[in-house]
């Protein structure tokens, strides 16, 4: 009957080893997630600073989206190489 404590001891050792291995894997996963979050925060900070040295868009509305009237004026202001007499 001395084999039962041996099996329990071996089983406990294997379970503890598996728990340590899972803990190490979770630490690496956590480190990867933190690195990804830092990259996202850097991208957000970079986007919030905006372009440096570029002039503001002329004649845009308050929402920075061109109105239909502004779009029509922009199309009529363009010249095309295939102008036909109308």
Residue pairs with C-beta under 8 A, 6 or more apart in sequence:
57 64
59 70
60 66
60 70
61 67
61 70
66 74
